[in-house]
Amino acid sequence: MVVGDISTGTEVLVIGAGPGGYVAAIRAAQRGLDTTLVERDAYGGTCLNHGCIPSKAYITASSLAHEAGSAEEMGIHADPAVDMSQMRSWKDDVVGRLTGGVEKLCKANGVNLIEGTARFKDDSSVRIEHGGEGQGSETVEFERCIVATGSRPVQIPGFEFADDPVWSSRDALAAESVPDELLVVGAGYIGMELSTAFAKLGADVTVVEMLEDVLPGYEDDVSNVVRKRAEELGIEFHFGEGASGWSPDGDDVVVETETEDGETSSYRADKVLVAVGRSPVTDTVDAENAGLETDEKGFFETDDRMRTSVDHIYAVGDVVADSPMLAHVGSKEGIVAAEHAAGEPAAYDAQAVPAAVFTDPEIGTVGMTESEAEEAGFTPAVGQMPFNASGRAMTTGHTEGFVRVVADEDSGFVLGGQIVGPEASELVAELALAVEMGATLEDVAGTVHTHPTLAEAVMEAAENARGEAIHTLNR
């Protein structure tokens, strides 16, 4: 213990106040456990402060501006001007209300909050270093601990986020102005979401991607819809190229790229956004002092109770190996860890985890694809409903994409679904519920849906899979 340390104890210590951590802390407190939550940056973690919420705020605002300026077909003639400073202020207000709400919820549930960086001293105590000179530190002894320290953007060699023209996703969401020319490295979901938003705000966007298409991991007919729309927005793609370096050129930068065959190209831009993935933040907690091991990429291995190799220390969210980096996954894992820490028989079941990409149009997926169902031994029954046959989609002016439902032909159980189109992030919840509840195609098709809504497309896709579609030709 250093001079000035104080020492306290708690039944459950949660490290990190993102969607995994603060949810775990609240649930642990709700179960009657004395709970302490320590956060070194800001309540709400990356999701609320630098990821999901601010990016969706900008995506919504940029789409509103773009649609207002491109609705002549509806008889609307407008030339909207974007005040980036005011838009940023609005976004910050949204973030502030949510993060403030997290702090209030924690306090209202009796969670003890500490600001600082927690590092394991051993497997039953941490030292918390408070920020700022003279702020001191304290030691907290714990009976059980939940690590929820989240993730950070991955850097690539030669592109340091500390350099002014190089943006991480966090930098892009804090931008004070829209660059005239933006070069994006990476066409995954973060790169595509931000590329689309900045293109709608008026930037000339170029994307370089080492792979041969956008959104790796999604089926071709899904990603093709998004790429086609991005190209209509003016986004220029260069596939099979990796960014190898950049150099200043006046007020601009020149980014060099290279193919696997050694062919080089160069692109001029004002800013460079590197969006090639995220890595777990496990190097800040001195995990080895607690006997915790990480894999070669820095993740913790856990069991279905979210326990690490040290039984009374749990890990949730982006630091967990073989778990998607999704806020809702982190929250669910946090609840499981907290309830198990409280002595309940909680376990995590990942059979129906929906995922969404907030591109234009959106993507929503859950469960199995057709090929995954075949590989799992099912005989898949697949039904599809295009949005260009949906009355509600026509009235919104967004008819790109489709709803696809995948089921087991023998039993009719819904195994999964893929949606690309308007409000896909919302619509996928219906399919997620169907998978989780063991619903059949008959259940979905027989459920009366409100007309006219986009959700009718889910019902129609289920009917299509049964060969009983009314508004489309059966497959």
Secondary structure as GFF3:
##gff-version 3
##sequence-region A 1 475
A	DSSP	beta_strand	6	15	.	.	.	ID=ss1
A	DSSP	alpha_helix	21	30	.	.	.	ID=ss2
A	DSSP	beta_strand	35	39	.	.	.	ID=ss3
A	DSSP	alpha_helix	45	50	.	.	.	ID=ss4
A	DSSP	alpha_helix	52	68	.	.	.	ID=ss5
A	DSSP	three_ten_helix	72	74	.	.	.	ID=ss6
A	DSSP	alpha_helix	84	108	.	.	.	ID=ss7
A	DSSP	beta_strand	112	115	.	.	.	ID=ss8
A	DSSP	beta_strand	117	122	.	.	.	ID=ss9
A	DSSP	beta_strand	125	129	.	.	.	ID=ss10
A	DSSP	beta_strand	137	147	.	.	.	ID=ss11
A	DSSP	beta_strand	151	153	.	.	.	ID=ss12
A	DSSP	beta_strand	166	167	.	.	.	ID=ss13
A	DSSP	alpha_helix	169	173	.	.	.	ID=ss14
A	DSSP	beta_strand	181	185	.	.	.	ID=ss15
A	DSSP	alpha_helix	189	200	.	.	.	ID=ss16
A	DSSP	beta_strand	204	209	.	.	.	ID=ss17
A	DSSP	alpha_helix	220	232	.	.	.	ID=ss18
A	DSSP	beta_strand	236	239	.	.	.	ID=ss19
A	DSSP	beta_strand	242	249	.	.	.	ID=ss20
A	DSSP	beta_strand	252	258	.	.	.	ID=ss21
A	DSSP	beta_strand	264	269	.	.	.	ID=ss22
A	DSSP	beta_strand	271	274	.	.	.	ID=ss23
A	DSSP	beta_strand	278	280	.	.	.	ID=ss24
A	DSSP	three_ten_helix	287	290	.	.	.	ID=ss25
A	DSSP	beta_strand	313	315	.	.	.	ID=ss26
A	DSSP	three_ten_helix	317	319	.	.	.	ID=ss27
A	DSSP	alpha_helix	327	341	.	.	.	ID=ss28
A	DSSP	beta_strand	355	357	.	.	.	ID=ss29
A	DSSP	beta_strand	362	367	.	.	.	ID=ss30
A	DSSP	alpha_helix	370	375	.	.	.	ID=ss31
A	DSSP	beta_strand	380	386	.	.	.	ID=ss32
A	DSSP	three_ten_helix	387	389	.	.	.	ID=ss33
A	DSSP	alpha_helix	391	396	.	.	.	ID=ss34
A	DSSP	beta_strand	402	408	.	.	.	ID=ss35
A	DSSP	beta_strand	414	421	.	.	.	ID=ss36
A	DSSP	alpha_helix	424	437	.	.	.	ID=ss37
A	DSSP	alpha_helix	441	446	.	.	.	ID=ss38
A	DSSP	alpha_helix	456	465	.	.	.	ID=ss39
###
